[in-house]
Amino acid sequence: MAGGDVMLDPLLNPWDAAALVPILREAGGQFFDWTGTDTIHGGNGISTNGRLKKAVQAIL
């Protein structure tokens, strides 16, 4: 896993991620909060390269 495959932000405002999410998803990535919900309104955020979502959730 390279350094750019996972991003964690424990304190995230919706406006911090709103522009990123469509670009990330079009590139095959995933964005979700710490509960695994696909939302920018969770107060935190995680993005992965798409294939790592389940692995990252298992670690958290």
N, CA, C and O of each residue as an XYZ file, in Angstrom:
240
protein
N       0.851     -1.172      0.000
C       0.000      0.000      0.000
C       0.898      1.237      0.000
O       1.791      1.360      0.838
N       0.667      2.113     -0.902
C       1.408      3.370     -0.977
C       0.753      4.415     -0.085
O      -0.396      4.252      0.326
N       1.470      5.472      0.211
C       0.981      6.504      1.107
C      -0.296      7.188      0.632
O      -1.045      7.714      1.454
N      -0.560      7.195     -0.653
C      -1.734      7.867     -1.181
C      -2.969      6.999     -1.313
O      -3.976      7.443     -1.865
N      -2.915      5.774     -0.822
C      -4.041      4.859     -0.989
C      -5.137      5.058      0.052
O      -6.279      4.658     -0.176
N      -4.813      5.665      1.187
C      -5.793      5.888      2.251
C      -5.576      7.283      2.829
O      -4.438      7.692      3.059
N      -6.663      8.011      3.061
C      -6.613      9.306      3.718
C      -7.618      9.272      4.857
O      -8.769      8.881      4.659
N      -7.192      9.679      6.051
C      -8.085      9.752      7.215
C      -8.123     11.193      7.712
O      -7.085     11.847      7.817
N      -9.299     11.675      8.011
C      -9.448     13.005      8.599
C     -10.438     12.896      9.748
O     -11.637     12.742      9.513
N      -9.954     12.972     11.000
C     -10.840     12.782     12.149
C     -11.781     13.949     12.419
O     -12.788     13.773     13.106
N     -11.483     15.125     11.902
C     -12.333     16.311     12.084
C     -12.570     16.934     10.720
O     -11.742     17.702     10.230
N     -13.695     16.606     10.112
C     -13.954     17.019      8.735
C     -15.285     17.742      8.630
O     -16.313     17.238      9.083
N     -15.261     18.910      8.036
C     -16.486     19.643      7.736
C     -16.956     19.248      6.344
O     -16.129     18.916      5.495
N     -18.260     19.276      6.085
C     -18.758     18.894      4.761
C     -18.122     19.680      3.621
O     -17.852     19.115      2.561
N     -17.879     20.969      3.821
C     -17.302     21.783      2.756
C     -15.841     21.427      2.473
O     -15.312     21.779      1.419
N     -15.186     20.729      3.408
C     -13.813     20.297      3.170
C     -13.740     19.152      2.159
O     -12.724     18.988      1.485
N     -14.801     18.366      2.050
C     -14.784     17.185      1.190
C     -15.720     17.279     -0.010
O     -15.619     16.465     -0.928
N     -16.616     18.240     -0.023
C     -17.662     18.290     -1.051
C     -17.107     18.283     -2.478
O     -17.645     17.581     -3.334
N     -16.070     19.026     -2.748
C     -15.518     19.078     -4.098
C     -14.671     17.854     -4.423
O     -14.554     17.465     -5.585
N     -14.086     17.253     -3.406
C     -13.217     16.090     -3.598
C     -13.982     14.821     -3.963
O     -13.531     14.050     -4.810
N     -15.116     14.602     -3.342
C     -15.828     13.328     -3.457
C     -16.206     12.967     -4.897
O     -15.950     11.831     -5.295
N     -16.789     13.844     -5.693
C     -17.114     13.450     -7.077
C     -15.875     13.063     -7.894
O     -15.921     12.122     -8.687
N     -14.793     13.776     -7.703
C     -13.554     13.469     -8.424
C     -12.999     12.126     -7.979
O     -12.597     11.307     -8.805
N     -12.980     11.903     -6.673
C     -12.487     10.649     -6.118
C     -13.302      9.463     -6.622
O     -12.735      8.443     -7.014
N     -14.608      9.587     -6.614
C     -15.478      8.488     -7.062
C     -15.341      8.224     -8.559
O     -15.359      7.068     -8.982
N     -15.204      9.268     -9.360
C     -15.008      9.077    -10.801
C     -13.700      8.347    -11.097
O     -13.583      7.660    -12.112
N     -12.724      8.497    -10.213
C     -11.432      7.830    -10.378
C     -11.429      6.419     -9.793
O     -10.408      5.733     -9.833
N     -12.574      5.980     -9.248
C     -12.672      4.632     -8.704
C     -12.458      4.556     -7.210
O     -12.413      3.461     -6.648
N     -12.324      5.697     -6.551
C     -12.112      5.723     -5.110
C     -13.410      5.668     -4.326
O     -14.504      5.696     -4.890
N     -13.261      5.589     -3.025
C     -14.399      5.543     -2.108
C     -14.203      6.621     -1.043
O     -13.075      6.907     -0.642
N     -15.297      7.210     -0.591
C     -15.264      8.168      0.515
C     -16.375      7.802      1.473
O     -17.513      7.590      1.054
N     -16.057      7.724      2.767
C     -17.033      7.319      3.774
C     -16.592      7.838      5.135
O     -15.449      8.259      5.311
N     -17.515      7.803      6.098
C     -17.140      8.210      7.454
C     -16.676      6.983      8.236
O     -16.631      5.880      7.689
N     -16.333      7.166      9.503
C     -15.748      6.082     10.307
C     -16.736      4.957     10.589
O     -16.334      3.882     11.032
N     -18.024      5.189     10.340
C     -19.009      4.114     10.508
C     -19.194      3.326      9.209
O     -19.893      2.313      9.194
N     -18.567      3.788      8.114
C     -18.692      3.113      6.829
C     -19.762      3.690      5.930
O     -19.984      3.188      4.829
N     -20.434      4.748      6.388
C     -21.494      5.378      5.614
C     -20.904      6.305      4.557
O     -19.996      7.084      4.848
N     -21.415      6.224      3.342
C     -20.961      7.105      2.260
C     -21.586      8.482      2.456
O     -22.674      8.755      1.950
N     -20.887      9.353      3.199
C     -21.410     10.681      3.500
C     -20.275     11.659      3.769
O     -19.198     11.272      4.223
N     -20.533     12.931      3.483
C     -19.592     13.982      3.858
C     -20.042     14.664      5.156
O     -19.392     15.597      5.627
N     -21.142     14.201      5.724
C     -21.728     14.839      6.911
C     -21.462     14.069      8.198
O     -22.148     14.306      9.193
N     -20.505     13.166      8.218
C     -20.241     12.343      9.400
C     -19.338     12.986     10.432
O     -19.157     12.434     11.517
N     -18.761     14.153     10.119
C     -17.860     14.802     11.058
C     -16.423     14.299     10.939
O     -15.522     14.814     11.600
N     -16.218     13.299     10.100
C     -14.900     12.747      9.836
C     -14.956     12.105      8.458
O     -16.036     11.977      7.881
N     -13.824     11.705      7.930
C     -13.847     11.110      6.609
C     -12.661     10.219      6.331
O     -11.568     10.412      6.863
N     -12.902      9.247      5.490
C     -11.863      8.327      5.035
C     -12.035      8.189      3.530
O     -13.150      8.021      3.037
N     -10.944      8.259      2.818
C     -10.997      7.956      1.388
C      -9.966      6.878      1.098
O      -8.880      6.854      1.676
N     -10.335      5.994      0.190
C      -9.433      4.915     -0.209
C      -9.417      4.814     -1.725
O     -10.189      5.478     -2.418
N      -8.526      3.974     -2.225
C      -8.429      3.784     -3.661
C      -9.567      2.934     -4.207
O      -9.577      2.637     -5.401
N     -10.501      2.542     -3.399
C     -11.664      1.762     -3.840
C     -11.581      0.315     -3.422
O     -12.566     -0.247     -2.942
N     -10.425     -0.303     -3.594
C     -10.268     -1.711     -3.232
C      -9.978     -1.905     -1.750
O     -10.058     -3.026     -1.248
N      -9.648     -0.844     -1.053
C      -9.226     -0.977      0.342
C     -10.303     -0.674      1.373
O     -10.024     -0.736      2.570
N     -11.518     -0.348      0.955
C     -12.550      0.070      1.911
C     -12.776     -0.968      2.996
O     -12.758     -0.620      4.177
N     -12.986     -2.218      2.645
C     -13.247     -3.255      3.652
C     -12.058     -3.472      4.561
O     -12.234     -3.665      5.764
N     -10.854     -3.447      4.021
C      -9.648     -3.634      4.833
C      -9.470     -2.489      5.827
O      -9.112     -2.717      6.982
N      -9.716     -1.273      5.382
C      -9.588     -0.108      6.266
C     -10.664     -0.172      7.356
O     -10.374      0.102      8.520
N     -11.874     -0.522      6.999
C     -12.948     -0.644      7.992
C     -12.614     -1.720      9.025
O     -12.899     -1.544     10.210
N     -12.025     -2.813      8.600
C     -11.678     -3.883      9.532
C     -10.627     -3.417     10.533
O     -10.659     -3.816     11.697
N      -9.700     -2.581     10.092
C      -8.657     -2.055     10.989
C      -9.251     -1.082     11.986
O      -8.863     -1.076     13.155
N     -10.197     -0.252     11.536
C     -10.806      0.740     12.420
C     -11.788      0.094     13.358
O     -12.401      0.778     14.178
